[in-house]
Amino acid sequence: MSRKPFRRAGDAERRAALIEAMLDCIAEGGIQNATVREVAERAGVSGGLIRHYFATKEQLLHAAYRQTMAAMTEISATAGIADGKSGREKLKNFVAACLTPPMIDARRLSLWAAFIAMARIDPAMGAIHRENYLEYRALIERLLADAWREAGRVVDPSEIRRLAIEINAVLDGLWLEGSLAGDIFEDRELLKAGLHSVGAITGLSLDEIEG
């Protein structure tokens, strides 16, 4: 692996480069491959510079996990807030974003798997997981409430919460299979399964929406 040439960079850019180097190391060889030395080599900096931005390797890992989860949420959230779309269309777009590239991605799965294994033994990682799970579920709840409101249905918040939990679980499972072994599925098969499942859970037909 060649060392990146040195160039001056601002603090935000340098932090971002270190996080990206950490993610590359994890994606290619797992957490055990993500040593400070390896990250420094990949980023083209010294280990001392890493400690200037992150006091410990664990802090860098936490930042990398937070960025990974935030990026995944952003992909789905962007699809779910498209202007000029009905509530059902936004819900369909959200499901599609969850079950197609760039969300369906082997590298993204490798990162998620490495981090999730740490979430049970590292309290800070566990807190990041819970924070992002709740944010993601709240996004689903908002999409459901908007779609049902447009359909003239009044649904109790506790019911919306329960159904959002179910939808999140279904989409997680399909995403996992698609990222792990996408070649065993036919074209758009996972997307069709997701739309059908979410439609069955909510009573809102998503299959018939064009797009």
N, C-alpha and C positions, 0 to 999 in steps of 0.2 A: 504494500500500500504506500503510495507516495504522500509525502507531507505537503500540505497546502502552503503556498507561498505566503509570507507574512505581508500584511498591509494594515494600515491604521484603520480603526473602526470605532464608532461610538459605543457607549455602554450598552444600549439596547440592542444594537446589531451584534455585538460580541456575545451577549447573553443568549440571543437567538441562535447564533452559530454553535455555541456550546451545547444547547439543548438539542439542536438538530444532529450534532455529532453523537450525542448520547443515544438518540433515537436510532441512528444508523447502526451503532454498535449493538444495541439490543435486538434490532430487527434481523441482523445477520448472525448473531451468535448467542442471543439470550442475555439475561441480566449478568451472568457470570463473565461474559465477554466485555461488559461495559466497565472496565477499570478506568481509574483516573488517567493512567498512563495512555491507555488506548484512546480515550476521548481526546486527550491533549494532542496526541499524534494525528488523529483524524482532523482535528480543528486547526492544526498548525500553530499551536500555542504551547506554553510551558504549563506544567502542573501547578506552578505557583499562581499563574494568571487565573486558572480555574478557581482556585481557592479565594481569589480576590472577589469573585462574583458569587461563589457558592462555598460556604464555609466547610461543608461536608459533601461527600458523594451522595448521601441520602437527600440532601436539599436539591441537588441537581436532578436526581431521580424523581422527586416530587414535582418539580417544575416540568419535567418531561411528561409525566403522567397527566398533569393538569392540562398541558397543551394538547396532548393526544385526545383527551376526552372533549375538550372545548372545540377542537376541530371537527369531531364527529357530530357534536350537537349542532354546530354551525351549518353543516351540510344539510341536515334535516330541517333546521329552523328556517333557513333561507328559502327552501322549497315550500314551506308551510305558510309563508307570509307574502307570496307573490301577489302583486297588485292586480286588480281587475278580475279576480277569480272568485267563484262562489265558495261557500264553506266546504261543500263536498269536493270541489276541485282542489282546494288547498289540502284537504285530508288525503286525497288520492296522490297529489304531488309529494306529500310528506312520505307516504308509504313507498312510492317509487324511489325517492331519494335514499331511503333506508336499504333498498334491495337491488340497487344498481350501482355500477362504478360512478364516482370514486369511493363510495362507501364500501361496496363489495370489493375487497382488496386483500390479497394474501399478506402483504406487509403490514397493513393496519391490523389484521388478525394477530399476527405474530407479536406486535407491540401490546395489544390488548391482553393476550394470553399471558405474557410475561408480567405485566403490571398487576393483573387480577390475582395472580398467585401470591403477590406480595401484600395485597389489600387485607388479607386475613391476619397477617403477622406484624404489619407495620401500621400503628394507629393513624399516622398521618395519611398514609395511602388509603386506609379505610375511610377516613373522613372525606378525602377527595372523591372517592367512589360514591359515597352517599350523597354528597353535594351535587354531583353531576347526574346521578340517577334521578334525584328529586327534580332537578331542573328539566331533565328530559321528559319525565312523567308530567310535569306541569305544562309543558308544551303540548303534549298529547291531550291533556284535559282541556286546554284552551281551544284546540282544533275541534274536539268533540262538541264542546259547548256551542261554538259558533255554527257548526254544521247543523246541530239539532235546532238551534234558535231559528235559523233560516227555514228549516223544515216545519216550523211551528210546533215543535215539541218542547215541553218543559221537563227537564230531567234533574232529579235531585243531585246535589254535589257529591254525596256519598256514592251514588250509582256511577257518576262520571269517574270518580276516583277508582272504583273497582274495575270498571271496564278499561280504563287507561292502564291499569296494572296488567290486565289480560293482554291487551294489544302490545304493550311493551315486551311481554314475554314471548308472544308469537313472533314478533319482528326480530327479536334477539336470536331466536332459534333459527329462523330462516337466514338471517345474516350470517350466523356462524357456519351453517352448512354451505352457503354460497361462497364464502371466503375460503373455506377449508377444502371443498371439493366441487367447485362450480362446474367442472367439466362433465359431471355425471347428470346434469340437468339440461333439459332442452331450452332453447332460446326463450327468455322471458317467463320460464316456468315458475321460478320462485316469485317473480313479481305478480303473476296471476294468482298464485297461491296466497300471497300476502293480501292482495286486494279482496279476494274472495273471503278470506278469514276475517279481515277487519270489517268487511261488509256484513258478515254473519253476526259478528259480535255487536255491531252498532245498529243493525237494521237499516243502514244506509247503503244502498247499492252503489258500489264504486266501479264495478266492471264495465258498466254501460257508458261511463263518461269517456268522451273522446280524448285522445292524447297519449 
